[in-house]
Amino acid sequence: VGVDPEVLVNNTTYPIPLQALSDKDIAIQLDKFQTKVTPITDDELYAISYDKMSRVKESHGNAINDAKFAKAAHALCAKQNTEKTPVLKTTGEKDPVTGRLKMTKTDLLSAKRQMDALVKRYMDFLSNCKTERETVAYVQKRLQEAGFSEDFKKNTVFRNLRGKAIFAARKGKIPLQKGVHLIAAHADSPRLDFKQRPLVEQPGVAQAKTHYYGGIRKYQWLARPLALHGVVVLENGKSISVAIGEKAGEPVFTIADLLPHLARKQNSQTLAEVFDGEKLNIILGHSPAPTAAKNKDIKEPIKQHVLELLNAKYGIREEDLVTAELQVVPAGPATYVGFDKGLVGGYGQDDRICVFTALEALLNAKNTNRLCPNMAVMFWDKEEIGSDGATGAASRFLQYCFEDLARAWAPGIPVSQVLLNTRALSADVDAAFDPDFPEVHEKQNAAQLGHGPVCSKYSGSGGKYGASDADAEFYGYVRGLFNARNIPWQPAELGKVDVGGGGTVALFLAAYGMQVIDCGPALLSMHSPFELASCVDILATAEAYKAFLEG
């Protein structure tokens, strides 16, 4: 077998230089299969009623084939555990029939530890990143630790847009004009935002007025511990990060609920009538300011006490709250759920589970294959309220990043060509089959926890309105990638026709002409303050995204 000659493109040097090709044999050792001799007498050959010779030949042929195929299957087995040849290590006693070592409980636990390490990192991420700003800061930190640069002339690059959206890319082996393998997710989650003039005093308490953001059902905010996260920018331009209610010993906040003894009228009202958005008011304090007893001009002593505490800790005045971004989120860390610790429960898994797994995939993907594509991730803000705004998917931020990438990596190539040839996963979660509400699902096409990421050919509602419908060719390509690596995945859609539905960022990617499909894990209690994800799905999704980026 010889070495392929070097190909010269647009050569201007003559005479063309010589290149010797050194041919040599490759020794391939073949196994020799034989059977022991079976004697056939003349009497058997001529006297019995069937063709004994043919029967013996067939028997020997079948025996050789059985032995040959058994050895071939064993010979094809991977020698070591790699990303493309997963092998579970076994250390038990030798099987007397196959001669292989049996799997032990210790072996299973070792395999599970690999998954547990990823899940532990994910829970830490989920506990510490409860806003889009905190999420983007985490992503940038991980990228910089991995050597990513803001200089787009480098091979690993990123760009942060106002701390709320972030783009990152890795150069592959194929030309940029052939496109990029892109995974796009969103970093925001439903929450309560402080109004511009939030502070009020009511009998016995000081409260903050809020405006709900996104789709958590209003009653789920009541009577639960809440934390306050965000940014306050002072008049002098100084930015102050706020996070209260997460650490041990810190106070939490809450919204009071009406006791059932006084809620008879509510029993006959609709949910919309009972839970009024204007009543989602956060209790911030109860004690009057110590100075109020001496200063009769203080008309709202509890509110005054809250302001004094904020000023002492952060240097904040009431007017600073007008321009602040303060978000109310469920307090407390993500945690395991169930005796077996098979589920992760926590706030904001829609869609930070996809941010985390896509980032893991980008950082761990291999680009040694000579056909390895260019890779990128895009994490947006504002998806929960329609993707509008400068940091949402409806903005031109992604286009600007691609334009700068084309200028740096492939000068002269039109960015439209890059965008049209790009393949994308819209990384967003799906609703898992809910055992308590089976009537909203069409079971055959519903996602199941623990069955790997969900591929949704289309989203939208009311006859696919607002959907990006993936073409069969691209869906088949993605299916082939996952199947080739034995990655579990499942097709599904969100609820029954005319019952469910929802939108993702897929249609914004499709607007560039990209091939795109929705792909992400299933959640129980989706769009609630405490969503549930399968530990198995976290690992499978990270592996699926990695497979897609590597191509």
N, C-alpha and C positions, 0 to 999 in steps of 0.2 A: 504494500500500500504506500503510495507516494504522497508528497506534500503538494497541495494545490498551488499553482503559480500565482504570484502577485498580479493584480489587475491594475493597469495604469489608466487613469481617467484624465482626458484632456492633456496628454503628455506633450511636452515641448523639448525634451532632451533626446538627442539622437547622436550616435546610434543607441538603440534601446539596450540597456544593460542586460547581462546574462544572469540567469538564476538557475542553478543546478537543482534537479529534483532527485533526491536519493530514495530509490525504491528498495523495499525489503519485504520479506515474507513475514506474516503474522501467524505464529503457530497456534492452531486451534485444536485442543485435545478433545476427541470425541469418545464417548462411551460405547462399548461393544456389548450388545445384548444377545444372549443365547439361551436356549432351553435344553433341558435334558432330553435324551432320545426316548421316543415312545415306540416300542416294537409293534409291528403289525404282521401277523402270520398270513400265509396264503389262504388258509381256511377262512380267516376273518375277511380277507379282501374279496373272496368270491362267493362265500356261502351266506353271510348275513344279509338282511333285507335292506340295509341302508349303506350309503357310501362312507365306509369307515375312514378312508384316506382323506376325504374332504373334511370330515368331522375332526380328525386329529390336526390337520393343517389350520383349521379355523381356531381350534382351541389353543394351539401354540401361538398363533398370531395375536389372539386376544390377550394372552398372558404377557407377551412381550410389550404390547401397547400399554397395558395397565402399569407394568413396571416402569416403562419409559415415561409415561405421563406423570406418574407419581414423583419420579426423580426430577423431571423437568420443572414441575410446580415448586418443588423444594429448592431447586437451583436458582429459580427466579426470585426467590424471597430475598428481601433486602438484608444486607449483612449488618447494618447499623441504623440507628434512629436518625433520620434526617427530615427536613420539612416536606420532602416529596415521597419519602419512604418511611412512614411512621411505623415504629416497631416497639412493642411493649416488652420490657425486659422481664424474663421469668427466671426464678431461682429455686423452684421446688424440686421434688424428686423426679427421677427420669421415668417417663411413661414406658412400660414394658413393650408396648406395641409399636409406637412411633419413635421411641428413643429420645423424645423431646422433653425438656424440663417443663413441669407443670407450673401454672400460675399460682402464686400464693397470695394471702391477704396482704402481706408486706409489699408485694409487687403492685397490687391495685392501689394501695395507699401512696406508693411512690408516684404513680401516674397522676393520682388526684392532687398531690402536693404541687405539681406543676400548674394545674388549673387554679389551685387555691392561691398561689403566689400572685397570679394575674388578678384574681378577684379581690384580693386584699388591697392591691394598688388601686383598683377601681373604686373600692369603698372609701379609701382615703381621699381620692380625687373628688368623689361625689360629696363627701362631708365638708371639704374645704372650698369647693367651687359651686356656690349657690346663686351666682349672678353671671351674666354674660361677661362682665369685666373680669371677674375672678377666673372664669374659665379661659378667657383669651390670655390672661397673664400666665396661667399655668402652662398653656400650650407654648407660648413664646419661650418660657423658661426651659422647657424640655427641648425645644428646637435648638436654642442657643447652646445648651449643654451637649447636644449632638453635633455641633459645628455648623449649623445653618447660619447664613449671613443675609444681611439686608442688601448686599451688593449682588444684583441680578447677573453679573458676569460670572459668578461662582456656580458650581454644580449643584449646591444645596442652598436654597434661598427661602426667605419668608418676607411677608409684608403685613404689618399691623395697621388697621384702620381705626384710629381714635379709641383704641382699647376695647372695641366691641365686635370686631370682625378680624379674621386673620387668614392669610393665604400662605401656603408653603408648597415647594416643588423640589423634586430631585431629577437631575438629568439622567436620561436613560441611554441606551445604545443606539436606538434608531433615530433618524432625523426628526426634528420637531414638527416639520410639515406633515408628518404622518399622525400628528395628534398627541393627546395626553390621556392617560388613564386617571380620571378625576373622581374623588369621593367628596361629596358636599353634604354637610350637616348643619344644624343650627344650635347655637349655644344658649339661647334664651329659653325660659320656661315660664308657665303661668305664675303670677305673683300679685301682690298688692303694692301699688306705688303711692307714696305720700302725695297729697295734693300740694299745690304751690303755696297755699296758706293753710297748713295742716292743723295747727294747735288750737284746741278749744278746751274750755273747762266746763264740766257738767257737775251736778251735785255729787261730791265725794270723789271725783276722779278727773284727771286730765287725759284727754284723748287726742289722737291724730286722725284726721280725715284722710280717707284713701280713695283711690280709683283703681278698680281691678283691671289687671292686664292678662289677657288670655282666658283660657277656658276651664279653670277649676270651678266646680259648682259651688255657689256662694255659701251654702250651709256647711261645707267642709272646712271653711276657715274659722268657724266658731268654736269656742271652748277648747282651744288647743294651744300649746306653747308656741310662740312665734319669736323669731329673731329679726334684727334690723341690720341690713347690709346696704352699702352704697358709698357715694362720694359727695362731699360737700366742698364747693369751691368758694373761698373767701373773696372779698372785694379786691384784695391785693393779688389775686391769682393763685394763691396757695391752695393746693388740693389736699383734702383730708379724707382718708379712707375710714369708713365706719363699719364695724362688725361687732354687734352686741347681742348676747344671748346664746352663744355657742360654747364658750368655755365653762368649765366647772366653777361654780361660785358666782357667775354672772347672772343678772336678772334676765328674765324672759318677758315677753309681752303677750297679750291675748285680746280676743274679742269676746265679750260676754254674750251668753245665750239666754233666752227667756225660759224660766222654769216651767215645767209642764202644767203646774197648777193654774197658771195664768195664760195658758196657750190654747184654750178651748176654741177660740175663734179661728186660730191657725189651722185647726184640724179640717175645716171645710174650705180652706183657701188653696190656691195653686202654689207651687214652689216659687214662681215668679212673684206672686203677691206677698208671700211670707218673708222671703229673703230679699230685702231691698238693698241695692248696692250702696245707697247713702247711709246705711246702718252698719257698714263694715268699718267701724271705728276702733282703733287700737288703743287699749288702755296703757298709758305711759307712766302714770304715777297717782299717788293718793295723798301724800303728806304735803301740807302747806309749807311754804318757804319760811325758814326760821326768822327772817327779817319782817315777815308780814305782821307779826304781833305788834311791832313798834311802828311800822309804816302803814298808816291807814289808807294811803293813796293806792296801795296794791289791791286791786279789785278782784284779781284772779290768783290767789296765793298758791294753788296747786300747780297751775300752769307756770307761774313764776318760778316755782321750785324746780320744775323740769328744765326751764331755760337756764337757771343758775347752774344746774348740774352739767348740762351740755357745754356751757361756757367754761366751767372749771376743767372739764376733761379734754375738750376739743378746741376751745376758743371760739365757739359758735355763737352768733347772735340770731335772733328770730328772723331777721331779714335774710340771713344766709340760707335759710330753709326754702325760700322762694325759688332759688336757682339750683337747689340740690337735687341729686338723684338718690333717693332713699327708698329701698325696696323691703317689703315685709315678706319673709319666707318662713316655712316651718323650721322650728329650732331642733337641734339634735343631729347626731351623726347617722349615716347609713349603717345598716346592721344586717346580720343574717336573720332569716326567717325560717322557722320550722325546726323540729327536733334534729333533722339530718343536715341542717344548714345548707340546704340545696337552693335556696332563694336569697336574693338580696333585696332588702326593702329600703326605700329612701326617697327623698324629694328630688325632682329634676331629672329623672332618668330619661324622660322625653325632653331633650334629645341628646343629653350629655353622655348617654351610654354609647351613642354613635360617634360623638366627638372623641371619646376616650379610645374606643377600639380602632377608629380610623387613624388616630395619631400613633397608636401602638403599631399598626400595620405599616405606616409610612416609615417609622424609625427602624423597624425590623426587616423590612423588605430587602431582598437581595437583587442586585442589578448586574450580576455576573454573566447572565445569559446574553448572547450576542444579539438577541432580538428583544431584549428587555425594553419595555416602553418608557417614555417619560412619565413621571408620577406626580400627582398633586393632590392636595386636600384644600377645601375651602369651608371655613366655619363662619356662618352668618349670624346676625342678630335679627330680631323682629319677625321671625317666622310665625310666632303664635298670634300675631295680629295682622297677618297678611303679607309680610315680607317687604313692606314699604319702608321708606327712609334711607338715609345715606349708607347705613350699615346692613341693610336687608338685601335679600336676593334680587329684588327688583331694581337695585342700583346698578351702576356700571363698574363697580369695583373689580369684579372678576374680569371683565373685559380689559380694564386698564392693566391688571396684572399680566394677562396674556399678551397684551401689546408690548409691555416691557420685557417679558420673557422672550418674545420673538425677536425684538431688537438685539437682545444680548446673546441669545443662543443660535439664532438663524437669521442674520441680517438680510433684508431684502425679501423675505418670505412674508406674504400677506397674512395678517393675523386671522382673517376670515377662513383661510385654508386650515389653519391650526384648529380653530374652533369647530369647523365642520367635520374634521376627522377625529375629534375628541370623543372618547367613550366615557360615560359617567354613571356612577351610582348615586342616586339620591338617598342618602343614608338617613332613614327615619324609622321610627318604631311603628309597630302594628299592634292591634288589640288581640290579646290571647283569648281563646275560648273561655268564657266565664261560666263555671259550673252552676252558679246561682241564677244566672240569667241566660239560659241556653236559647231562649226564644228569639233573641236579637241576632243570633248567628245562623248562618247556613253551614251546618257542621262540616260538610265535605270540603268547603272552601274557607274554613276558619283556621287561623293559626293556633298552634299548640305550644305551650311552654315546654322547653327542653328538646325541641326538634330542630334547632338551628335557626339561622336568620330567615326572614320571610322575604320572598320575592313577590312584589305586587306589580303585575303587568300594567295596571292602571289604578288610579285613585279617583278623586272627584266624588260626585254624588248626583242623584237625580238623573240617571242616564249618562254617567261618566262626565257630567258637566264640571269643567275646571280641571280635567285630568290631562296627564301626559301618558299616552298609550304606547308602551314600548313595542317596537317591531319584533317580529318573530325571529329574524336573523340575529339580532343582538341578544334577545332573551336566550336563544339557543347557545350563543357563544358563552354567556355567563353560566348557564347550566353546565356546559361542557367543562369550564374551568373548575367549578366546584366539584363536579363528579370525578374529574381526573385526580383530584387530591383527596378524595373520600371525605369531603367536608359536608356534614349534614346541613340540609337546607329544605325549605318547604314553600310551596306556592300558596297564597291566601289573598283574601281581600277583606276590607273592613266592614263586617256586618252584612246583613241581608240587603238585597236590592230594595231600595226605597225605605230602608230603615237606617242604614249606616252611611258612612262616607266621610271624606275629609281631604284636605289638600296638603301638599308637600312642596318642596322647592323644585321638584322635577320639571314643572312646566317652564320655569325660568331658565333652566339649563337647555331644555328643548328649544327655546326661542332662538338659540344660537345655531340650531341645526344638529346639535349633538345627539348621539344615540344615548338614551338614558332609561334607567329602570329604578324603581324604589326597592331598597334592600336594607333591612334592619331587623333587630330582634323583636319578639313579641313581649308585651307587658300585660300584666293583670293590674287592675285599678289604675289604668292609664288616665292621665290628666287628673290626678288626685294628689293630695299632699304626701302620700306614702305609696309609691308605685312599686310593683314587684317584678323582678327579672330573674330568670333562671341562670345559675352559675354556669351551667353547660352552654347556654346560649351566648354568654359573654365571651367565652373562649372560642366557640364556633364562629361568632361574628368577626372577631379579630382575625382568625385564620382565613375566613372568606374574603375580607377586605385585603388582606395581604396577598392572597392568590390573585385577586383582581388587579392590584397594582403591579404585580410582577408579570401578569399576562400569560 
